[in-house]
Amino acid sequence: MKNILLIILMIAGLNVFGQNGHPSIMLTKENVQAVREGVKKYPLLRSSFDEVLNNANKALKIPINVPVPADGGGGITHEQHKNNYKNVLNCGIAYQITNDNRYAEYVKNTFFAYAKVYNTWQRHPKRKQTPGGKIFWQNLNDCVWLVYMIQGYDMVFNYLQESDRKYLTDSLWTSVINEQTVVNEKNFNVIHNFAFWSTAGVGMAGYVCGKKEWVEIALRGGKKDGKSGYFKLIDELFSPDGYYEEGPYYLRYAIQPLVIFARAIQTHQPELKVYEYRNSIIKKAVDCDLQCTYTNKVFFPINDALKDKTYETEELVYAVDIAYGNMASGDDLLDIAQQQKRVIISDGGFQVAKAIYEGKAKPFAYKPQFIKDGRDGNSGGVGILRTANNTNQTAVVMKAGTQGMGHGHFDRLNVLFFDNNKEIFSDYGAVRFLNVETKSGGGYTKENDTWAKATIAHNTLVVDKTSQFNEEWEEGEKNTPKLIYFNANSINSNNGRTVQVVSMEENNAYKDVRMLRTEVLFLPDNAESPILIDVFKVNSSSEHQYDLPFWYQGHLTDISFKYKTVTNSLKTVGDKSGYQHIWLNGEGKINNSNAAITFLNNQKFYTTTFWADSSTKVEFVTLGANDPEFNLRNEKAFIITEPKAKDQTFINITEPHGKNDPIAEFTIDFRPSIKNINLISDKDEVTAFSFEYKNKQYLVQLNYSNKQEFITIK
């Protein structure tokens, strides 16, 4: 496929760039009239266009402002240049749909304003890198500016005189392309999300301006050797399942240039068959990113994720419209589009709005699945267990893939638990206040490294109070976890019930420590919701302290063992590896073989019952220590600790139960039904234990080397 692609790139139709007619990217010449008519007929297209038109009209009322760049993210000049590229695109779309020359004239005048001053600007005074951005504090934002601006230019291309186009090419576009491909050559050719925006902007500029050279370097890298560029990014950063190495949140960001440039390639060079590349990998990427969300619309907070982002974000609107309208994805994408409440005014947006109008929408099909990570699909992955429908879904996520480069966290075998439309066991995500200039200029704060990436910040094992790979992400890139078993349709041999299971092994995060974790979603008899069975097996040839934290959302309501709280003079749990950020609120030692902790979340109770021995202790902690600028949220956890052990198996069962209704003022089933967890056998190949649920005993056996019958529950 790669050799064929290189040949096609060298010989196929490159001399006809710019002759497809304009517009030619999201909205194309042959479909403009249909979109104009669709705006009148299809409600979602109409409301989406009304928003664009309203913003375009606002832009016409305000003088064009192209200030000298001065501020970091969220600052005045930063936001003004963002508004400029949004105004250009809005007015360009408004011109195409209304044929009103006022909008085209606004776009033209904005371009001329930039052309007049762009080459007089030096490097950005608050640049984050070297050489860094010119319009914005980081080159990445300049790339985004180009992606939007070139679409606006495409919209008004035919309105401009040939002399205007020549002037803008000579005075603006050529300089911008040089800035991206020569001055910031490293960012352009890097294998990273930055390069998706850079290559997309340069390539689309080449198509719109008829510049073969720009397109070639965008597709194949600065040296045109295929070792970088758009297709190389797709090869290196996506697994065969469409999983993006930096995680679903960062795919959310990279997916917009990925799909827009694909749309442009398909229009201008259909012979490249970009939609079919790597077995339709772009289409898979869109579906994968949506599968990595919960029913509250939020992305799984893996790696440097901001937890306020949902699939309603603009990047996913582009992705859904193009995937459905141009890549023939299923009708369940229309469910997502309805929740997004808008479409892009484009060929794809037209198709989405039309299909919704015709009643084709189906509920989005969330699937339990194992999503492979790594370019070849052999670098671990993300296991997702799901039960019930989209309004009452229980979901479990085990993260056990690649490190995720610099945006990755040290959290191998981390587990997230969702239920009742809420996070139950959560991940902090990233420490960043996006575009809030007073908070580290809108970038990541220092606590992102000292806390958010630390292993103790996640629901996974910490050995000797140190983070995995000694917090060196390059080391984490060298090795990946191993999938032991996954099955979303395992049949319990006793009664035919479906049991969902994921089991992963990690042997490199800590020297001489083997970690094997298994998650099971199981519905006992007479249970309204499935329970989460968590078995974490640790082996080493030397003694260690093993800490297993559970960061819970909600409020503690009951603890089954004696504990002592700290009433004054709080102290931290440790002095490094994230421990310096957590206050010790209380601790207890387990005297019985079982202990239970109950908390209340969204009017529902959750109890974690765990097997313990005489050395097991539990610490109750709150995040917020050593935080002089108040950057951290005050989240809470309980940490199950074995202070001195070589081999250890943690067995934890989390049970949703009961209800607390503050309006009707009643509470039911606030006590758990799980009890009497008993470890029966624990060997290298088999772990067996029993527990009771509502007075019925269940025997669980995990057969780690038996793929035919990995789990039995009797």
VOGU-3710 file (C-alpha; in Angstrom, 3 decimals, decimal comma):
1> mknilliilm> 0,000/0,000/0,000  2,788/2,428/0,921  4,768/1,854/-2,308  1,637/2,266/-4,409  0,822/5,461/-2,527  4,276/6,934/-3,209  3,973/6,199/-6,917  0,542/7,779/-7,100  1,759/10,854/-5,256  4,556/11,326/-7,772
11> iaglnvfgqn> 2,581/10,867/-10,981  -1,094/11,450/-10,338  -2,748/14,675/-11,275  -0,567/17,052/-9,300  -0,644/19,597/-12,109  -4,380/20,179/-11,744  -4,357/21,465/-8,170  -6,601/24,474/-7,826  -8,682/23,538/-10,870  -11,443/21,667/-9,036
21> ghpsimltke> -13,356/24,875/-8,524  -14,075/26,694/-5,312  -15,088/26,110/-2,600  -13,379/22,727/-2,427  -12,801/21,629/1,166  -15,699/21,172/3,624  -18,219/22,803/1,316  -17,691/21,972/-2,347  -18,737/23,719/-5,517  -20,977/20,912/-6,768
31> nvqavregvk> -22,963/20,801/-3,508  -23,317/24,486/-2,636  -26,771/24,784/-4,180  -28,034/21,690/-2,345  -26,769/23,106/0,944  -28,475/26,440/0,228  -31,744/24,627/-0,300  -31,132/22,374/2,704  -30,753/25,402/4,967  -34,376/26,214/4,198
41> kypllrssfd> -35,636/22,653/4,692  -33,688/20,833/7,408  -34,028/22,248/10,959  -30,569/21,269/12,241  -28,860/22,750/9,175  -30,998/25,879/9,490  -30,228/26,447/13,188  -26,538/25,786/12,567  -26,445/28,283/9,736  -28,375/30,834/11,796
51> evlnnankal> -25,568/30,669/14,358  -22,921/31,139/11,655  -24,861/34,017/10,107  -25,385/35,698/13,462  -21,648/35,554/14,171  -20,857/36,800/10,676  -23,191/39,755/11,113  -21,562/40,608/14,416  -18,182/40,597/12,693  -19,399/43,060/10,048
61> kipinvpvpa> -20,310/45,560/12,731  -16,845/45,661/14,286  -13,703/47,143/12,707  -11,172/44,562/11,610  -8,425/44,343/14,226  -5,089/42,637/13,525  -2,988/43,508/16,592  0,718/42,974/17,083  0,968/39,620/18,949  1,753/40,150/22,624
71> dggggitheq> -0,148/37,771/24,945  -0,078/34,147/25,995  -3,080/31,830/25,859  -6,277/33,635/26,817  -4,716/37,098/26,531  -6,225/39,962/24,535  -4,193/39,626/21,347  -4,372/35,821/21,509  -8,150/35,891/21,636  -8,380/38,578/18,941
81> hknnyknvln> -6,461/36,468/16,436  -8,658/33,487/17,321  -11,744/35,613/16,721  -10,302/36,740/13,403  -9,970/33,238/11,991  -13,422/32,290/13,242  -14,888/35,462/11,717  -13,191/34,752/8,405  -14,672/31,256/8,224  -18,126/32,373/9,359
91> cgiayqitnd> -18,210/35,182/6,825  -16,885/32,900/4,097  -19,693/30,407/4,743  -22,253/33,224/4,921  -21,062/34,474/1,533  -21,432/31,053/-0,093  -24,967/30,506/1,249  -26,355/34,046/0,802  -24,286/35,377/-2,143  -24,050/38,631/-0,185
101> nryaeyvknt> -20,801/40,344/-1,184  -20,492/42,122/2,167  -19,269/38,909/3,754  -16,724/38,239/1,021  -15,460/41,792/1,270  -14,940/41,359/5,022  -12,882/38,223/4,414  -10,846/39,946/1,719  -10,121/42,946/3,924  -9,051/40,711/6,802
111> ffayakvynt> -6,584/38,903/4,576  -5,212/42,184/3,262  -4,814/43,427/6,845  -2,734/40,356/7,717  -0,731/40,574/4,480  0,216/44,160/5,316  1,737/43,372/8,731  2,566/39,648/8,907  6,099/39,998/7,580  6,866/42,882/9,952
121> wqrhpkrkqt> 6,254/40,782/13,073  9,111/39,183/14,965  8,861/35,997/16,998  6,083/36,010/19,580  7,352/37,714/22,764  5,893/34,986/25,016  6,705/32,042/22,785  6,788/28,639/24,471  9,295/27,024/22,114  12,224/27,927/19,890
131> pggkifwqnl> 11,652/29,271/17,335  7,983/29,065/18,364  4,888/30,855/17,158  4,580/34,152/15,358  0,916/35,047/15,694  0,450/33,038/18,882  2,595/31,980/21,802  3,069/28,507/20,369  3,445/27,393/16,794  0,535/24,974/17,216
141> ndcvwlvymi> -1,906/27,890/17,429  -0,447/29,353/14,240  -1,176/26,001/12,584  -4,796/26,134/13,757  -5,053/29,704/12,448  -3,948/28,489/9,010  -6,445/25,594/8,943  -9,345/27,978/9,561  -8,100/30,858/7,437  -7,440/28,767/4,341
151> qgydmvfnyl> -11,006/27,451/4,484  -12,250/31,036/4,553  -9,972/31,878/1,624  -11,394/28,926/-0,306  -14,912/30,278/0,279  -14,155/33,678/-1,298  -11,573/32,555/-3,867  -13,807/33,300/-6,847  -14,839/36,663/-5,426  -11,253/37,880/-5,445
161> qesdrkyltd> -9,596/39,361/-8,496  -6,655/37,423/-9,904  -4,394/40,301/-8,866  -5,740/40,058/-5,303  -5,012/36,350/-5,183  -1,477/36,887/-6,490  -0,855/39,597/-3,900  -2,105/37,408/-1,054  -0,089/34,420/-2,230  3,083/36,488/-2,508
171> slwtsvineq> 2,617/38,616/0,628  0,842/36,267/3,019  0,401/32,611/2,118  3,969/31,984/0,948  5,320/33,545/4,143  2,922/31,545/6,314  3,882/28,297/4,596  7,565/29,113/5,019  6,920/29,778/8,703  5,374/26,340/9,098
181> tvvneknfnv> 7,627/24,206/6,925  11,032/25,916/7,218  11,163/28,111/10,316  9,273/25,538/12,382  10,520/22,551/10,419  10,845/20,403/13,544  7,184/20,791/14,464  6,132/20,217/10,870  8,012/16,931/10,618  7,498/15,646/14,166
191> ihnfafwsta> 5,278/12,626/14,870  2,851/14,414/17,178  -0,564/16,089/17,212  1,106/19,427/16,334  1,993/18,061/12,916  -1,579/17,072/12,092  -2,582/20,732/12,266  0,543/21,890/10,438  0,373/19,398/7,588  -3,370/19,911/7,177
201> gvgmagyvcg> -3,019/23,684/6,940  -0,103/23,532/4,493  -1,716/20,843/2,358  -5,078/22,591/2,120  -3,300/25,845/1,257  -1,595/23,959/-1,546  -4,884/22,663/-2,899  -6,634/26,036/-2,673  -3,724/28,062/-4,071  -2,755/25,479/-6,687
211> kkewveialr> 0,698/24,845/-5,191  1,863/21,275/-5,903  4,958/21,686/-3,721  2,967/22,535/-0,614  0,720/19,516/-1,044  3,606/17,127/-1,566  5,447/18,150/1,584  2,217/18,055/3,578  1,533/14,498/2,469  5,082/13,135/2,571
221> ggkkdgksgy> 7,049/15,449/4,879  9,540/18,248/4,379  11,995/16,037/2,480  9,218/14,324/0,493  10,594/10,948/1,545  7,544/9,703/3,432  9,387/9,695/6,769  7,076/12,418/8,049  3,955/14,161/6,799  0,264/13,332/6,959
231> fklidelfsp> 0,374/9,675/5,949  3,336/8,937/8,201  1,447/10,489/11,123  -1,460/8,153/10,440  0,912/5,183/10,220  2,770/5,921/13,447  0,135/7,365/15,779  -2,868/5,103/15,164  -3,365/1,465/16,027  -5,249/-0,773/13,589
241> dgyyeegpyy> -8,345/-0,169/15,754  -8,074/3,606/15,360  -6,735/4,281/18,856  -4,514/7,363/19,014  -1,285/7,012/20,975  -1,728/10,124/23,139  -5,203/9,003/24,211  -8,830/9,855/23,369  -8,684/13,424/24,655  -5,783/14,292/22,383
251> lryaiqplvi> -7,384/12,462/19,481  -10,330/14,766/20,113  -7,926/17,598/19,318  -6,035/15,968/16,435  -9,141/14,581/14,778  -10,250/17,898/13,267  -7,226/18,402/10,986  -7,144/14,645/10,381  -10,637/14,578/8,889  -10,632/18,014/7,212
261> faraiqthqp> -7,441/17,284/5,315  -8,770/13,838/4,409  -11,840/15,539/2,965  -9,636/17,895/0,927  -7,462/15,022/-0,324  -10,535/13,048/-1,370  -11,859/16,034/-3,329  -8,610/16,956/-5,079  -6,873/13,582/-5,345  -9,501/10,834/-5,121
271> elkvyeyrns> -7,006/8,422/-6,662  -5,169/8,381/-3,317  -8,229/6,710/-1,755  -7,518/8,369/1,571  -10,766/7,152/3,114  -9,660/3,566/2,451  -6,086/4,073/3,712  -4,970/1,479/6,274  -8,263/-0,356/6,126  -10,351/2,824/6,601
281> iikkavdcdl> -8,322/3,939/9,608  -9,718/7,500/9,652  -13,278/6,237/9,910  -12,154/3,861/12,674  -10,489/6,731/14,507  -13,767/8,669/14,658  -15,631/5,663/16,013  -12,831/4,832/18,464  -12,836/8,334/19,908  -16,582/8,190/20,458
291> qctytnkvff> -16,317/4,718/21,996  -13,844/6,252/24,461  -16,607/8,347/26,019  -19,206/7,610/28,652  -22,928/8,301/28,395  -22,427/11,709/30,042  -20,653/12,679/26,763  -17,253/13,083/28,444  -14,071/11,449/27,138  -12,405/8,904/29,360
301> pindalkdkt> -9,886/11,121/31,222  -6,793/9,254/30,062  -3,435/11,080/30,078  -3,435/14,895/29,837  -7,206/15,246/29,552  -9,386/18,192/30,539  -12,486/16,678/32,062  -14,895/19,381/30,911  -14,497/18,392/27,253  -17,322/16,385/25,709
311> yeteelvyav> -18,024/15,127/22,216  -20,051/18,308/21,727  -16,731/20,074/21,083  -16,251/21,553/17,621  -13,578/19,047/16,619  -16,015/16,164/17,019  -18,736/18,023/15,123  -16,356/18,100/12,151  -15,496/14,432/12,670  -19,092/13,233/12,911
321> diaygnmasg> -20,214/15,243/9,870  -17,386/14,000/7,664  -17,584/10,400/8,912  -21,324/10,231/8,263  -21,645/12,475/5,243  -18,487/11,477/3,392  -17,351/8,104/4,773  -20,705/6,299/5,006  -20,619/5,624/8,759  -23,655/4,134/10,488
331> ddlldiaqqq> -26,882/5,878/11,410  -26,008/5,719/15,127  -23,659/8,661/14,499  -26,799/10,714/13,998  -27,557/10,231/17,695  -24,263/11,969/18,519  -25,038/14,733/16,009  -28,414/15,333/17,644  -26,720/15,722/21,006  -24,138/18,060/19,480
341> krviisdggf> -27,111/20,194/18,376  -25,301/21,543/15,313  -23,539/20,641/12,116  -20,819/22,288/10,055  -22,272/24,095/7,039  -20,751/21,667/4,582  -21,464/18,716/2,342  -21,248/16,345/5,309  -23,297/18,573/7,605  -25,991/18,695/4,947
351> qvakaiyegk> -26,117/14,887/4,807  -26,328/14,623/8,609  -29,143/17,169/8,897  -31,038/15,550/6,021  -30,779/12,062/7,533  -31,948/13,294/10,952  -34,891/15,043/9,288  -35,758/11,758/7,576  -35,804/9,930/10,926  -32,783/7,706/10,370
361> akpfaykpqf> -31,130/8,327/13,758  -30,484/5,340/16,036  -29,068/5,273/19,578  -25,279/5,365/19,517  -24,009/1,791/19,806  -21,613/1,756/22,759  -19,757/-1,557/22,736  -17,714/-3,437/25,310  -14,419/-4,009/23,536  -10,670/-4,242/23,752
371> ikdgrdgnsg> -9,082/-1,452/21,710  -5,564/-2,347/20,608  -2,800/0,241/21,001  0,428/0,708/19,036  0,930/1,144/15,298  0,861/-2,636/14,775  -1,759/-3,285/17,426  0,588/-5,263/19,667  1,284/-2,689/22,400  -1,417/-3,474/24,911
381> gvgilrtann> -4,514/-1,354/24,771  -7,629/-0,163/26,555  -10,193/-2,647/27,838  -13,763/-1,351/28,064  -16,520/-3,296/29,794  -20,086/-2,004/29,450  -23,530/-3,211/30,483  -27,089/-1,885/30,184  -28,385/0,812/27,870  -27,213/4,361/27,202
391> tnqtavvmka> -29,330/5,855/29,982  -28,297/3,442/32,748  -24,876/2,178/31,782  -22,173/0,669/33,949  -18,708/0,997/32,404  -15,223/-0,067/33,444  -12,038/1,060/31,701  -8,607/-0,476/32,155  -5,755/1,535/30,649  -2,834/-0,656/29,660
401> gtqgmghghf> -1,365/0,625/26,432  1,575/2,703/25,273  3,007/5,495/27,393  1,346/8,171/25,258  4,527/10,184/24,674  4,946/13,404/26,665  1,214/13,667/27,356  1,124/10,191/28,877  0,730/9,447/32,584  2,479/6,804/34,675
411> drlnvlffdn> -0,637/4,744/35,219  -0,274/1,242/33,808  -3,253/-0,941/34,797  -5,247/2,105/35,908  -8,979/1,416/36,295  -11,898/3,814/35,905  -15,452/2,993/36,992  -18,611/4,738/35,760  -22,219/4,150/36,790  -25,530/5,994/37,022
421> nkeifsdyga> -24,228/8,575/34,493  -21,360/9,574/36,829  -17,706/8,855/37,532  -17,375/6,556/40,533  -13,650/5,764/40,584  -12,125/8,663/38,709  -8,942/9,936/37,129  -7,707/13,469/37,767  -6,863/14,163/34,129  -4,648/17,195/33,529
431> vrflnvetks> -3,804/20,172/35,730  -4,457/22,985/33,317  -6,697/26,042/33,133  -7,100/26,350/29,384  -6,783/29,952/28,165  -6,842/31,327/31,721  -3,808/33,583/31,475  -3,530/34,080/35,249  -2,997/30,321/35,645  0,435/29,596/34,134
441> gggytkendt> -0,522/31,552/31,043  -3,261/29,072/30,178  -0,811/26,167/29,866  -0,166/23,171/32,074  0,775/24,072/35,621  3,794/22,535/37,331  1,415/20,286/39,272  0,621/18,480/36,042  4,053/16,876/36,342  4,305/16,663/40,116
451> wakatiahnt> 0,756/15,375/40,622  -1,404/14,478/37,615  1,178/12,247/35,941  2,249/10,545/39,177  1,145/6,951/39,709  -0,493/7,703/43,082  -2,899/10,048/41,263  -4,462/7,005/39,571  -6,338/3,879/40,586  -3,407/1,528/40,188
461> lvvdktsqfn> -0,573/0,035/42,197  2,259/2,161/43,585  5,428/0,377/44,653  7,545/1,900/47,460  5,873/5,285/47,042  7,517/5,873/43,654  5,954/6,403/40,254  6,250/3,921/37,422  9,373/4,140/35,249  10,789/6,677/37,734
471> eeweegeknt> 8,608/9,255/35,947  10,683/9,028/32,755  8,207/8,799/29,898  10,862/7,798/27,379  11,432/4,658/29,465  7,722/3,990/29,440  7,759/4,102/25,633  10,176/1,152/25,474  7,809/-1,470/26,880  4,077/-2,005/26,914
481> pkliyfnans> 1,657/-4,175/28,912  0,412/-7,533/27,720  -3,174/-8,564/27,197  -3,861/-11,764/29,130  -7,564/-12,078/28,383  -10,549/-10,109/27,168  -14,077/-11,263/26,589  -17,281/-9,268/26,713  -19,335/-12,424/26,267  -17,822/-14,973/28,616
491> insnngrtvq> -20,460/-17,473/29,683  -20,609/-18,530/33,292  -20,501/-22,321/33,150  -22,930/-22,676/36,062  -25,957/-20,708/34,926  -25,283/-19,304/31,459  -24,952/-15,676/32,524  -22,720/-13,313/30,566  -19,630/-12,112/32,400  -17,370/-9,368/31,017
501> vvsmeennay> -13,652/-9,700/31,732  -10,399/-7,903/30,967  -7,026/-9,029/32,322  -3,682/-7,309/31,675  -0,091/-7,833/32,769  2,671/-5,227/33,304  6,234/-6,357/34,080  8,351/-3,284/33,366  6,879/-0,331/35,273  8,881/-1,328/38,372
511> kdvrmlrtev> 12,072/-3,364/38,453  11,469/-6,959/39,530  7,729/-6,448/40,048  5,117/-8,367/38,068  1,635/-6,870/38,103  -1,429/-8,720/36,840  -4,848/-7,101/37,120  -8,228/-8,556/36,240  -11,537/-6,677/36,101  -14,864/-8,493/36,004
521> lflpdnaesp> -18,371/-7,099/35,574  -20,804/-9,646/37,000  -24,519/-9,545/37,785  -25,341/-11,754/40,791  -28,807/-13,161/41,349  -31,337/-10,539/42,479  -28,941/-7,645/41,795  -30,171/-4,498/40,064  -26,698/-3,465/38,893  -23,550/-5,440/38,081
531> ilidvfkvns> -20,771/-5,573/40,631  -17,131/-4,838/39,823  -14,686/-7,559/40,870  -11,094/-6,317/40,918  -8,213/-8,773/41,415  -4,735/-7,250/41,481  -1,934/-9,808/41,726  1,640/-8,643/42,509  4,824/-10,732/42,584  8,418/-9,804/43,365
541> ssehqydlpf> 11,586/-11,507/44,599  12,075/-8,773/47,232  9,882/-7,018/49,773  8,093/-3,774/48,938  5,350/-1,476/50,166  2,311/-1,822/47,925  -0,245/1,021/47,835  -3,504/0,616/45,894  -5,469/3,906/45,823  -9,107/4,367/44,857
551> wyqghltdis> -9,977/7,959/43,979  -13,705/8,083/44,536  -16,323/10,697/43,707  -18,892/11,236/46,423  -19,064/11,319/50,211  -18,107/8,613/52,703  -21,090/7,279/54,620  -19,764/4,176/56,378  -16,489/2,432/57,258  -16,625/-1,108/58,669
561> fkyktvtnsl> -13,382/-0,999/60,645  -11,894/1,171/63,350  -9,986/4,207/62,184  -8,487/7,356/63,610  -8,925/10,754/62,000  -6,563/13,711/62,092  -8,376/16,614/63,748  -5,603/19,197/63,436  -2,065/19,644/62,097  -2,474/17,779/58,817
571> ktvgdksgyq> 0,620/16,177/57,372  1,379/14,829/53,913  1,521/11,130/53,165  4,981/11,493/51,622  7,438/13,979/50,194  7,744/13,035/46,502  6,167/11,164/43,563  2,827/12,904/44,118  2,563/11,924/47,784  3,637/15,445/48,745
581> hiwlngegki> 0,297/16,696/47,389  -2,025/14,547/49,521  -3,068/15,198/53,104  -3,524/12,312/55,508  -7,020/12,686/56,987  -7,245/9,382/58,791  -6,037/5,793/58,895  -7,028/2,419/60,183  -5,666/-1,104/60,451  -7,743/-4,071/59,396
591> nnsnaaitfl> -8,260/-6,677/62,112  -10,651/-8,917/60,198  -10,251/-10,693/56,857  -12,776/-8,321/55,244  -13,316/-4,575/55,351  -15,794/-2,297/53,619  -15,959/1,393/52,692  -19,233/2,978/51,531  -19,753/6,321/49,808  -22,711/8,141/48,290
601> nnqkfytttf> -22,642/9,458/44,716  -25,595/10,928/42,798  -28,149/9,503/45,248  -26,716/5,986/44,972  -24,483/4,063/47,387  -21,257/2,293/46,439  -19,420/-0,074/48,745  -15,958/-1,483/48,148  -15,478/-4,643/50,182  -11,958/-6,027/50,192
611> wadsstkvef> -10,062/-9,029/51,419  -7,312/-8,199/53,895  -4,825/-9,710/56,299  -3,496/-8,554/59,668  -0,908/-6,241/58,095  -3,324/-4,398/55,795  -3,946/-0,749/56,573  -6,069/1,939/54,935  -5,316/5,645/54,646  -7,997/8,238/53,922
621> vtlgandpef> -6,529/11,168/52,015  -7,440/14,471/50,385  -5,609/16,144/47,526  -4,361/19,720/48,024  -1,074/19,780/49,916  1,938/21,764/48,666  -0,294/23,716/46,311  0,666/27,377/46,896  -1,275/28,692/43,887  -4,452/26,671/44,558
631> nlrnekafii> -4,183/24,750/41,302  -5,466/21,386/42,548  -9,001/20,172/43,120  -9,625/18,761/46,592  -10,406/15,179/45,590  -10,473/12,210/47,952  -9,232/8,639/48,036  -8,733/5,648/50,249  -5,435/3,806/49,893  -5,211/0,103/50,701
641> tepkakdqtf> -1,645/-0,647/51,789  0,438/-3,748/52,351  3,508/-2,268/54,064  5,909/-5,168/53,584  5,332/-8,001/51,121  6,905/-9,837/48,210  3,753/-11,347/46,776  0,340/-9,838/47,316  -3,127/-10,291/45,843  -5,681/-7,529/46,351
651> initephgkn> -9,311/-8,625/45,981  -11,819/-5,775/45,928  -15,497/-5,964/45,046  -17,404/-2,729/44,445  -21,164/-2,943/44,672  -23,715/-0,283/43,639  -26,774/-0,379/45,888  -29,680/1,517/47,358  -30,892/5,050/46,964  -30,928/8,307/48,878
661> dpiaeftidf> -33,648/10,724/47,793  -33,200/14,143/49,443  -36,439/15,492/47,960  -38,770/12,688/49,049  -36,580/12,233/52,144  -36,083/8,484/52,079  -33,104/6,143/52,024  -33,181/2,449/51,136  -30,581/-0,346/50,997  -27,771/1,795/52,321
671> rpsikninli> -25,905/-1,286/53,561  -24,016/-3,554/51,138  -24,888/-7,160/50,338  -21,337/-8,326/49,606  -19,573/-10,033/52,509  -17,234/-12,848/53,465  -14,637/-12,584/50,709  -12,339/-15,552/51,228  -9,135/-16,286/49,318  -9,103/-20,038/48,665
681> sdkdevtafs> -6,074/-20,520/46,435  -3,518/-18,175/44,939  -0,883/-19,590/42,607  0,935/-18,361/39,523  -1,682/-19,789/37,185  -4,844/-19,724/39,316  -6,532/-17,426/41,812  -9,672/-18,747/43,497  -11,871/-16,984/46,025  -15,432/-16,907/47,250
691> feyknkqylv> -17,869/-14,238/48,410  -21,465/-13,924/49,497  -24,128/-11,742/47,904  -27,574/-11,650/49,526  -26,824/-14,844/51,407  -25,795/-16,759/48,293  -22,181/-17,892/48,003  -20,239/-17,529/44,740  -16,964/-19,213/43,885  -14,727/-17,365/41,424
701> qlnysnkqef> -11,734/-18,955/39,723  -9,326/-17,123/37,406  -7,278/-19,430/35,189  -4,630/-17,108/33,807  -3,256/-19,500/31,178  -6,569/-20,996/30,077  -8,026/-18,882/27,281  -10,903/-21,301/26,768  -12,175/-21,030/30,339  -10,362/-18,065/31,869
711> itik> -13,056/-17,417/34,465  -15,654/-19,516/36,175  -18,221/-18,252/38,659  -20,301/-20,876/40,453
//
